[in-house]
Amino acid sequence: MRPLISMIVPVYNGENFIEKCIKSILDQSLKELQIIIVNDGSKDNTSKIGHEYAEKYPDIIRVIDKENGGHGDAVN
């Protein structure tokens, strides 16, 4: 499947909402998509949750872990 849309999800310390966000995107009717989670140096379990979903959906979800640089840096 070639993705039509790439959803970029920048997140910092989002363990309380990242799972709901991922599920919401996966529940969309459009299936030709990829989800790129950019973990901006979270100190909580955000990265772990993202990687668990990336293992379940390796063709759809990718996690990028980076040092904290702020929202603009994470989006870029």
Helices and strands as residue ranges (DSSP letters): E 5-11, H 18-26, E 33-40, H 46-56, E 61-66, H 71-75
